[in-house]
């Protein structure tokens, strides 16, 4: 929704909202861990932390093989947390923290190495009569490939690998399986209690109060500062857009309620709040951006 506003809003606002969305999801994961974990198995939990320790040790030893972290993280850490009674999403978050975020070859060293290898490649006489490369050329290309591998962090490699899978497979499956609201019930039952209203208000009002309130408190305390180009007014707009809830909101609702009617009511609250928050946020930021541009 924010992207629809284009250049009307500062880039810092878009970056702030992206960072907020990530922190917000991590907060939801913590809520799941603390309030929706039951029948905890201490043994499986200890086994999970053992795998986490293995990943951290591998990180410190300089292991950069993505497959190592994928196997230990999924087959070891994640499954152990799944069996422990603590929600498996916590295992996934711990695994992400254990994956190295540094590189073996710094950027300036990489540039120098690639330039050297390109000169070596150019110095080799090509085979004009056949389309294949010489053995010397293949050796240089392999060295370039190895240097490129060393210049990338394992975490970024996994992100790039999993991004299309997550975007085009996981999220659509989640949406199809969980987002539907069946209509084979009496309409008045939707509002037979305050679940829809509570969930909707929690998103629409709670997000605005939480985002604006805590941000301003941190700014006043000197803990942080608003990014350049942001102010209190467009912070309110970000809070409205933050009320758009989908994956984590539905996920928590499915854990919080067991009655199908209650889950449907919660989903209705999520959808209505998201729709209202998105529309009002877009209109509000459009008006604010026009007012600020006129003043300039």
N, C-alpha and C positions, 0 to 999 in steps of 0.2 A: 504493500500500500504506500509506503514511504517512497519507493522508487517511482511511483506514478507522479509524484510531485516534482521529480527531476531536479533541475537547478534552482527551483524555488526555495529549497531548504539547503542549509550548508552540509557539506560532506561529513563534517564532524558529528552531525546529528545521526547520520546513517551508521557511522562507525560505533557511536554510543549505543544505538539500539541493538546492533549486532552483538556487541559485548554484553549488553544487558540480557539478551535472549539466552546466551550461553550460560551466564551466571544463574539466571532464572531456572534453567533446566537442571543445573547442578543442585540448586536449592530444592527442587521437586524430588530429585533423587534422594537427598538427605531426608526429606519428609517420609518418603517411602521406606527408607532404611529404619528410621526410628519408630514409625507408627504402624507400619504394615508388615513387620517381621514377627513370626510366631514359631513356637516349638523349636527354639534354637539348639542346634547340635554343636557343642563346643569342639568336639573332635573334628568335624568337617570344617569348622571355622578355623581351627589351628592349621589344618591341612591347607586351606586356602591361603592363609598368611604365609605358610611355608613356600608355596609357589610364588607368592608376591615377593618374598625375600630372594628367591632364585632369580626372578626378573630384575630386581634391584642390583643384585650382585653381578649379573650379566651386563647390566648397564654400566656399572663402575669398572668392570673388566674390559670394557670397550667392544663388547659384542654388538654388531650392527646388523646381523642377519634378521630380516623382518620375519622370516618363517619361524625362527626361534621364539620370538615374542608372541606370534600368533598361536603357536601350538601350546606353549606354556600358559599363555593368558586365557585361551578358550578352554582347552582340554583339562587344564589344571585349576587355575584360579577361579574362572567363571563357574565351572561345574561344581567345584567345592562349595562356593557361596550359594549356589542353587540348592544343594543338598543340605546346607547348614540351617536353613530357615530364614537367614538374612537375605533380603531381596537381592537377586543376582546382579541387578544394575550397579550395586556398590562394588562388586567384583570387577565389573567393566570399567568403572571410574578408576579404581586402584590400578588396574592393568594399564590404563592410558597414562597414569602418572609415572609408571615404571619404564615406559618406552623412551629411549633416548631422544632428546631434542637438540643435540649438538652434532656437529659434523666432524669427520676425520680430516677433511681438506678444506681450509678456509677459502673464502670467496676470492681474495686477491691471489692466493697461491693457485687456485683452480684456473683463474684466467691466464696466469703466467704459464702454467703447465699446458693448457689447451693451445695457446699461441705457439709454444715450442713444438708441440706435436703436429700442428697444422703445417709448420715450416718443414718438418721432417717428411710429412706426407707429400707436400708439394715438390720436395727435392727428389722424390722417387719417380723415375721415368715410367709413365703409364704404358699399359699394353694396348696399342692402337688397334691391333687386328682382332682381339678377343675382348668380350665384355667383362670378363672376370678380372678380379684384382690380383696383384702379386702378393706373395706371402709376406713381404716386407710391409706392404700397405695394410694387410689384415692385422699384423702385429700392432701397428700404430693405431688403427681404429679400435682394437681391443683395449689398448692403453687409455685411449680417450674415453671409452665406455667405463672402464674401471675408475678413472678420475671423476667422471660424472656421478657414478654410484657413491663415491666417497664424499662428494660435495653435497649430497642430499641427506637429510635427517631421516632415520627410520620412521619417525612419527608422521612426517610429511608423505613418505612413500605409502604408508598405510592409509592415510587420509585420501590421497589421490586414487589409490586402488579401490577403496570402499565407497567413495563418494557416488559414482554412478550406480553401484549396486544398491546403496541406501536410497538414492533419489528415485530410481526407476523400478525398483523391485520391493524393497522393504517397506517404504512409506506407503506406496499404493496398496500393498497387501494389508497393512495396518488400517488404512482408511476404509477399505472395502469390508474388512472383518469387524471393525469396531465403531465406525462413525455413523452407521445407519440408525435411524429412529423409526421403528415400526409404527404404523398408524391404525392397527387393529384393536383399538381400545376406546373407551369413552373419553371425549375431549376434556370433560370436567375433571377426570382423574389426574390429568397433568398438573392440576393446581390443588389437589386434595391435601397437600401439605406445603411446606415452604422450601423444599429441596431446590426446585428450579430457580426460585427467587434468591435463595441463599447463595447458590453456586454462581448465578449471574451477577449478583451484587459483589460477590467475592472477587470476580474478575474485573467487572466494569468500574467499581468504586475502589476495591482493595488495591488493584494494580496502580491506579492513579495516586492514591494516598501513599502507598508504599514506595513507588518509584520517586515521586516528587519529594515526599517527606524525608526519606532516608538520604537521598542525594543532597538535599539542602542542609540536613544535619551534618553530614560529612564535610560539606563545603564550609559551613560555619565553624566547625571544630578545627578546620585547617588540615584535615586528613587528606583531602583531595581538592580539585578545582574543576570547574566546568570546562570542557574543551573549547578551543577558540571558535567563535561563531555561535555558541549556544548560550541561551539565557533562560530565565525562569519560565517565560511564556512558552517557548517551544519545548521545554522540558515537560510541561503539562500535556502537550500534543504527543510526545513520546509515551507518556504514561497511558494515554488513551489507546494508542496503537498496541501497547504491551498487553492490553486486556484481551487481545485476540488470542484465544487459547485453542489448542488442538491436541497434539499428541500426548503431552504430559498431563493435560487437564483430563482428557478422556481416560488415560491410563490410571490416574489416581481415582477417578470416579468408579472405574471398574473394580478397583481394590477396596474402595470405601463401602460400596453397597453390594448386597447379594440379591436383593429383590429386583427382578427385571424392570418393574415399573419405576423404582427409584433410580435405576441406572438411566432409563429413558428420560426421566425428569431432569437428572443432572446434565445429560447431553443437551437437552433442550435449553437449559440455562446457559451452557457453554456456547451453543450456536447463536442464541439471541444476543448475549453479551458481546461475542466476537463481532457480530454484524453491526450492532450499535456502536461499539467502540471503534471499529474500522471506519465507519461512515463519519461519525462525529470527529474523529481524529483527523481524517483527511480534510474535511471542511474547515476545521479549526486551524490547522497548519496552513491551509491555502489562504485564509483570511489574514492570519498573522504575518505570513510572508509578504503579502501585498501591502499591508500596513507598514512593515519595516522597510520595504523597497521604496515606498512613497516618501518616507522620511529621509531616506538617503538621497 
